[in-house]
């Protein structure tokens, strides 16, 4: 009887184990299938100008579903900038306040200046900004370019005329403006490289209340390593808060704390003995 009962239990355990193993295999297969499906459904990156912003090309918003991993980007506040061999970064700042007013990427004989501006929720800014620039600059021309409607604008620098290309891209509550100069304003490899760079930038609008056309604040560069250290420090602080004992005094005991502790310890039994 005992052996029979043990055998039935063992049989049930074997069946349960086999069932659990089968369930795990089905679950693993489902997960793998879901991952493959998600990977298949994820839009493939395309060349700048050949896709939809936020879907399969940038500039990106931090909350875009398909935003690239920007953990290794340089953080300058409103913008996360990718690293690229051969480029130089120069920040434009107000001499008095030290406020960062723009970022310029230099590659070879070309440069790309970038600023992000606040925009309304309901519509983009670039159409209006482009119209204003056309009206204010007689030499400006509207052309179809890599990022849609762009402007070409010759700029006098000393005794020379510098070709520039002005680009605007609308995102959720922001507009990113790029001013390309040098060969990148016309064509060639430097244009392709800086177009791709501009398309890889990630914008963070933030929750700060800003009027339309206000520049979204920038700050001094924070490297990926510095960001990780800050994140770890914040996580450690949060963990410390969770593990703190309510009412526990910080640091050494004061005379008042010592008296309270002694009194508590000297009170004797909390309950009287019943006889």
VENQUI-V521226 format. One record per residue. N is the residue number from 1. RES is the residue in one small letter. PSI is psi in radians with two decimals (999 if undefined). OMEGA is omega in radians with two decimals (NA if undefined). NEAR is the number of other C-alpha atoms within 12 Angstrom. Layout:
n->N res->RES psi->PSI omega->OMEGA near->NEAR
n->N res->RES psi->PSI omega->OMEGA near->NEAR
This chain:
n->1 res->x psi->-0.84 omega->3.13 near->7
n->2 res->x psi->-0.75 omega->-3.12 near->8
n->3 res->x psi->-0.70 omega->-3.13 near->10
n->4 res->x psi->-0.79 omega->3.13 near->10
n->5 res->x psi->-0.74 omega->-3.13 near->11
n->6 res->x psi->-0.70 omega->-3.14 near->12
n->7 res->x psi->-0.74 omega->3.11 near->13
n->8 res->x psi->-0.74 omega->3.14 near->15
n->9 res->x psi->-0.75 omega->-3.14 near->14
n->10 res->x psi->-0.71 omega->3.14 near->14
n->11 res->x psi->-0.76 omega->3.13 near->15
n->12 res->x psi->-0.69 omega->3.12 near->15
n->13 res->x psi->-0.72 omega->3.12 near->15
n->14 res->x psi->-0.76 omega->3.13 near->14
n->15 res->x psi->-0.74 omega->-3.14 near->15
n->16 res->x psi->-0.72 omega->3.13 near->16
n->17 res->x psi->-0.77 omega->3.13 near->14
n->18 res->x psi->-0.71 omega->3.14 near->14
n->19 res->x psi->-0.75 omega->3.13 near->15
n->20 res->x psi->-0.73 omega->3.13 near->16
n->21 res->x psi->-0.72 omega->3.13 near->15
n->22 res->x psi->-0.72 omega->3.12 near->14
n->23 res->x psi->-0.72 omega->3.13 near->15
n->24 res->x psi->-0.74 omega->3.14 near->16
n->25 res->x psi->-0.74 omega->3.12 near->15
n->26 res->x psi->-0.76 omega->-3.13 near->14
n->27 res->x psi->-0.76 omega->3.12 near->15
n->28 res->x psi->-0.73 omega->3.13 near->15
n->29 res->x psi->-0.67 omega->3.12 near->15
n->30 res->x psi->-0.76 omega->3.13 near->15
n->31 res->x psi->-0.79 omega->-3.14 near->15
n->32 res->x psi->-0.73 omega->3.13 near->16
n->33 res->x psi->-0.70 omega->3.13 near->16
n->34 res->x psi->-0.71 omega->3.13 near->15
n->35 res->x psi->-0.74 omega->3.12 near->14
n->36 res->x psi->-0.71 omega->3.13 near->13
n->37 res->x psi->-0.78 omega->3.13 near->14
n->38 res->x psi->-0.70 omega->3.14 near->15
n->39 res->x psi->-0.68 omega->-3.14 near->14
n->40 res->x psi->-0.61 omega->-3.11 near->12
n->41 res->x psi->-0.38 omega->-3.12 near->14
n->42 res->x psi->2.17 omega->-3.09 near->18
n->43 res->x psi->2.43 omega->3.09 near->20
n->44 res->x psi->2.43 omega->3.07 near->18
n->45 res->x psi->2.52 omega->3.14 near->22
n->46 res->x psi->2.96 omega->3.10 near->18
n->47 res->x psi->2.60 omega->3.12 near->23
n->48 res->x psi->2.32 omega->3.10 near->30
n->49 res->x psi->-0.09 omega->-3.08 near->26
n->50 res->x psi->0.12 omega->-3.12 near->19
n->51 res->x psi->-2.87 omega->-3.12 near->20
n->52 res->x psi->2.25 omega->-3.14 near->25
n->53 res->x psi->2.30 omega->-3.13 near->31
n->54 res->x psi->-0.26 omega->3.12 near->31
n->55 res->x psi->-1.09 omega->-3.14 near->24
n->56 res->x psi->0.23 omega->3.01 near->26
n->57 res->x psi->2.77 omega->3.12 near->35
n->58 res->x psi->-2.94 omega->0.12 near->38
n->59 res->x psi->2.61 omega->-3.00 near->47
n->60 res->x psi->2.77 omega->2.96 near->41
n->61 res->x psi->2.58 omega->-3.11 near->36
n->62 res->x psi->-0.44 omega->-3.10 near->28
n->63 res->x psi->0.09 omega->3.06 near->21
n->64 res->x psi->2.45 omega->-3.11 near->22
n->65 res->x psi->-0.65 omega->-3.06 near->17
n->66 res->x psi->0.36 omega->-3.14 near->27
n->67 res->x psi->2.37 omega->3.12 near->29
n->68 res->x psi->2.82 omega->3.10 near->31
n->69 res->x psi->2.00 omega->-3.08 near->20
n->70 res->x psi->0.41 omega->3.11 near->26
n->71 res->x psi->-0.54 omega->-3.10 near->22
n->72 res->x psi->0.25 omega->3.09 near->20
n->73 res->x psi->2.81 omega->3.06 near->28
n->74 res->x psi->2.24 omega->-3.10 near->30
n->75 res->x psi->2.08 omega->3.05 near->30
n->76 res->x psi->0.48 omega->3.10 near->36
n->77 res->x psi->-1.71 omega->-3.11 near->31
n->78 res->x psi->-0.31 omega->-3.07 near->38
n->79 res->x psi->2.48 omega->2.93 near->43
n->80 res->x psi->2.11 omega->-3.01 near->41
n->81 res->x psi->2.26 omega->3.10 near->40
n->82 res->x psi->2.69 omega->3.06 near->32
n->83 res->x psi->2.48 omega->-3.13 near->22
n->84 res->x psi->2.19 omega->3.14 near->21
n->85 res->x psi->2.37 omega->3.05 near->13
n->86 res->x psi->-0.10 omega->-3.12 near->15
n->87 res->x psi->2.77 omega->3.02 near->22
n->88 res->x psi->2.48 omega->3.12 near->21
n->89 res->x psi->2.27 omega->3.06 near->25
n->90 res->x psi->2.27 omega->3.14 near->21
n->91 res->x psi->2.35 omega->3.07 near->25
n->92 res->x psi->2.21 omega->-3.07 near->22
n->93 res->x psi->2.65 omega->3.04 near->18
n->94 res->x psi->2.19 omega->-3.06 near->13
n->95 res->x psi->-0.61 omega->-3.09 near->10
n->96 res->x psi->-0.89 omega->-3.06 near->7
n->97 res->x psi->-0.38 omega->-3.08 near->10
n->98 res->x psi->0.02 omega->-3.12 near->15
n->99 res->x psi->2.32 omega->3.11 near->20
n->100 res->x psi->2.25 omega->-3.04 near->28
n->101 res->x psi->-0.12 omega->-3.13 near->29
n->102 res->x psi->2.79 omega->3.12 near->34
n->103 res->x psi->2.32 omega->3.14 near->38
n->104 res->x psi->2.20 omega->3.08 near->31
n->105 res->x psi->2.25 omega->3.11 near->37
n->106 res->x psi->2.32 omega->3.09 near->30
n->107 res->x psi->1.99 omega->-3.12 near->29
n->108 res->x psi->-2.15 omega->3.13 near->21
n->109 res->x psi->0.16 omega->-3.10 near->22
n->110 res->x psi->2.77 omega->3.06 near->33
n->111 res->x psi->2.75 omega->3.11 near->35
n->112 res->x psi->2.02 omega->3.09 near->41
n->113 res->x psi->2.36 omega->-3.07 near->36
n->114 res->x psi->2.42 omega->2.98 near->44
n->115 res->x psi->2.51 omega->3.07 near->42
n->116 res->x psi->2.41 omega->-3.09 near->47
n->117 res->x psi->2.60 omega->3.09 near->38
n->118 res->x psi->2.54 omega->-3.13 near->34
n->119 res->x psi->2.78 omega->3.09 near->30
n->120 res->x psi->2.81 omega->3.11 near->22
n->121 res->x psi->-0.60 omega->-2.93 near->17
n->122 res->x psi->-0.40 omega->-3.12 near->12
n->123 res->x psi->2.84 omega->-3.12 near->17
n->124 res->x psi->3.00 omega->-3.10 near->24
n->125 res->x psi->-0.45 omega->-2.90 near->31
n->126 res->x psi->-0.66 omega->-3.14 near->35
n->127 res->x psi->-0.81 omega->-3.13 near->23
n->128 res->x psi->-0.75 omega->-3.14 near->19
n->129 res->x psi->-0.72 omega->3.13 near->27
n->130 res->x psi->-0.74 omega->3.11 near->30
n->131 res->x psi->-0.74 omega->3.13 near->20
n->132 res->x psi->-0.70 omega->3.14 near->16
n->133 res->x psi->-0.70 omega->3.11 near->23
n->134 res->x psi->-0.71 omega->-3.11 near->22
n->135 res->x psi->-0.62 omega->-3.06 near->15
n->136 res->x psi->-0.31 omega->-3.08 near->13
n->137 res->x psi->1.88 omega->-3.08 near->17
n->138 res->x psi->-0.49 omega->-3.11 near->16
n->139 res->x psi->-0.08 omega->-3.10 near->18
n->140 res->x psi->2.51 omega->3.08 near->23
n->141 res->x psi->2.44 omega->3.09 near->24
n->142 res->x psi->2.29 omega->-3.13 near->24
n->143 res->x psi->2.78 omega->3.00 near->19
n->144 res->x psi->2.10 omega->-3.06 near->15
n->145 res->x psi->-2.86 omega->-3.10 near->24
n->146 res->x psi->-0.68 omega->-3.06 near->32
n->147 res->x psi->0.59 omega->3.14 near->32
n->148 res->x psi->-2.43 omega->3.12 near->23
n->149 res->x psi->2.10 omega->-3.13 near->24
n->150 res->x psi->2.97 omega->3.09 near->33
n->151 res->x psi->2.44 omega->2.94 near->39
n->152 res->x psi->2.39 omega->-3.06 near->32
n->153 res->x psi->1.97 omega->3.05 near->30
n->154 res->x psi->2.33 omega->-3.10 near->24
n->155 res->x psi->2.29 omega->3.12 near->23
n->156 res->x psi->2.15 omega->3.06 near->12
n->157 res->x psi->1.76 omega->-3.04 near->11
n->158 res->x psi->-2.18 omega->3.12 near->7
n->159 res->x psi->0.20 omega->-3.13 near->7
n->160 res->x psi->2.78 omega->3.05 near->9
n->161 res->x psi->2.13 omega->-3.11 near->14
n->162 res->x psi->2.23 omega->3.09 near->24
n->163 res->x psi->2.31 omega->3.07 near->27
n->164 res->x psi->2.69 omega->3.09 near->32
n->165 res->x psi->2.14 omega->-3.08 near->40
n->166 res->x psi->2.21 omega->-3.06 near->42
n->167 res->x psi->2.49 omega->3.05 near->43
n->168 res->x psi->2.35 omega->3.12 near->38
n->169 res->x psi->2.22 omega->3.13 near->45
n->170 res->x psi->2.34 omega->3.04 near->38
n->171 res->x psi->-3.00 omega->3.13 near->36
n->172 res->x psi->1.82 omega->3.12 near->29
n->173 res->x psi->0.40 omega->3.06 near->34
n->174 res->x psi->2.79 omega->2.97 near->41
n->175 res->x psi->2.29 omega->3.10 near->41
n->176 res->x psi->2.14 omega->3.12 near->44
n->177 res->x psi->2.37 omega->3.07 near->40
n->178 res->x psi->2.33 omega->3.08 near->39
n->179 res->x psi->1.90 omega->-3.14 near->38
n->180 res->x psi->2.37 omega->3.10 near->41
n->181 res->x psi->2.83 omega->-3.08 near->37
n->182 res->x psi->-2.73 omega->3.14 near->30
n->183 res->x psi->-0.52 omega->-3.13 near->26
n->184 res->x psi->-0.24 omega->3.09 near->37
n->185 res->x psi->-0.27 omega->-3.05 near->36
n->186 res->x psi->-1.08 omega->-3.07 near->28
n->187 res->x psi->-3.06 omega->3.13 near->21
n->188 res->x psi->-3.05 omega->-3.05 near->16
n->189 res->x psi->-0.67 omega->-3.13 near->18
n->190 res->x psi->-0.61 omega->3.07 near->27
n->191 res->x psi->-0.81 omega->3.14 near->31
n->192 res->x psi->-0.76 omega->-3.10 near->23
n->193 res->x psi->-0.79 omega->-3.11 near->30
n->194 res->x psi->-0.53 omega->3.01 near->41
n->195 res->x psi->-0.79 omega->3.13 near->40
n->196 res->x psi->-0.69 omega->3.13 near->28
n->197 res->x psi->-0.82 omega->3.13 near->37
n->198 res->x psi->-0.69 omega->-3.12 near->44
n->199 res->x psi->-0.34 omega->-3.13 near->42
n->200 res->x psi->-0.13 omega->-3.12 near->35
n->201 res->x psi->2.51 omega->3.09 near->44
n->202 res->x psi->2.28 omega->-3.08 near->43
n->203 res->x psi->2.39 omega->3.03 near->46
n->204 res->x psi->1.91 omega->-3.12 near->35
n->205 res->x psi->-0.69 omega->-3.07 near->36
n->206 res->x psi->3.05 omega->-3.10 near->23
n->207 res->x psi->0.06 omega->-3.12 near->12
n->208 res->x psi->2.29 omega->3.12 near->14
n->209 res->x psi->2.13 omega->-3.14 near->16
n->210 res->x psi->2.52 omega->3.06 near->20
n->211 res->x psi->2.62 omega->3.07 near->16
n->212 res->x psi->2.38 omega->-3.13 near->24
n->213 res->x psi->-0.07 omega->2.99 near->25
n->214 res->x psi->2.44 omega->3.10 near->23
n->215 res->x psi->2.35 omega->3.08 near->30
n->216 res->x psi->2.21 omega->-2.99 near->35
n->217 res->x psi->2.47 omega->3.00 near->32
n->218 res->x psi->2.91 omega->3.06 near->34
n->219 res->x psi->3.08 omega->3.12 near->25
n->220 res->x psi->2.61 omega->-3.07 near->24
n->221 res->x psi->2.43 omega->3.03 near->24
n->222 res->x psi->2.08 omega->-3.07 near->23
n->223 res->x psi->2.83 omega->3.09 near->23
n->224 res->x psi->-0.69 omega->3.14 near->22
n->225 res->x psi->-0.73 omega->3.11 near->16
n->226 res->x psi->-0.70 omega->3.11 near->17
n->227 res->x psi->-0.73 omega->-3.14 near->22
n->228 res->x psi->-0.70 omega->3.11 near->18
n->229 res->x psi->-0.75 omega->3.12 near->14
n->230 res->x psi->-0.74 omega->-3.14 near->15
n->231 res->x psi->-0.72 omega->3.13 near->15
n->232 res->x psi->-0.71 omega->3.12 near->14
n->233 res->x psi->-0.74 omega->3.11 near->14
n->234 res->x psi->-0.73 omega->3.14 near->14
n->235 res->x psi->-0.69 omega->3.13 near->14
n->236 res->x psi->-0.70 omega->3.11 near->14
n->237 res->x psi->-0.77 omega->-3.14 near->14
n->238 res->x psi->-0.74 omega->3.14 near->13
n->239 res->x psi->-0.68 omega->3.13 near->12
n->240 res->x psi->-0.69 omega->3.11 near->12
n->241 res->x psi->-0.68 omega->-3.11 near->12
n->242 res->x psi->-0.57 omega->-3.06 near->11
n->243 res->x psi->-0.05 omega->3.14 near->11
n->244 res->x psi->2.42 omega->3.10 near->13
n->245 res->x psi->2.15 omega->-3.13 near->10
n->246 res->x psi->2.30 omega->3.10 near->9
n->247 res->x psi->-0.09 omega->-3.14 near->7
n->248 res->x psi->2.22 omega->-3.12 near->12
n->249 res->x psi->2.52 omega->3.09 near->16
n->250 res->x psi->2.42 omega->3.05 near->11
n->251 res->x psi->-2.92 omega->-3.12 near->7
n->252 res->x psi->2.70 omega->-3.12 near->10
n->253 res->x psi->2.34 omega->3.04 near->14
n->254 res->x psi->2.89 omega->3.09 near->12
n->255 res->x psi->-0.64 omega->3.14 near->11
n->256 res->x psi->-0.79 omega->3.13 near->12
n->257 res->x psi->-0.69 omega->-3.11 near->17
n->258 res->x psi->-0.76 omega->3.11 near->14
n->259 res->x psi->-0.79 omega->-3.13 near->13
n->260 res->x psi->-0.72 omega->-3.11 near->15
n->261 res->x psi->-0.77 omega->3.14 near->16
n->262 res->x psi->-0.77 omega->-3.14 near->14
n->263 res->x psi->-0.77 omega->-3.14 near->12
n->264 res->x psi->-0.75 omega->-3.10 near->13
n->265 res->x psi->-0.45 omega->-3.05 near->12
n->266 res->x psi->0.06 omega->-3.08 near->11
n->267 res->x psi->-0.41 omega->-3.11 near->12
n->268 res->x psi->-2.91 omega->-3.09 near->11
n->269 res->x psi->2.50 omega->3.11 near->9
n->270 res->x psi->-0.38 omega->-3.12 near->9
n->271 res->x psi->2.43 omega->3.07 near->7
n->272 res->x psi->2.54 omega->-3.14 near->8
n->273 res->x psi->2.28 omega->-3.14 near->7
n->274 res->x psi->2.28 omega->3.11 near->4
n->275 res->x psi->999 omega->NA near->3
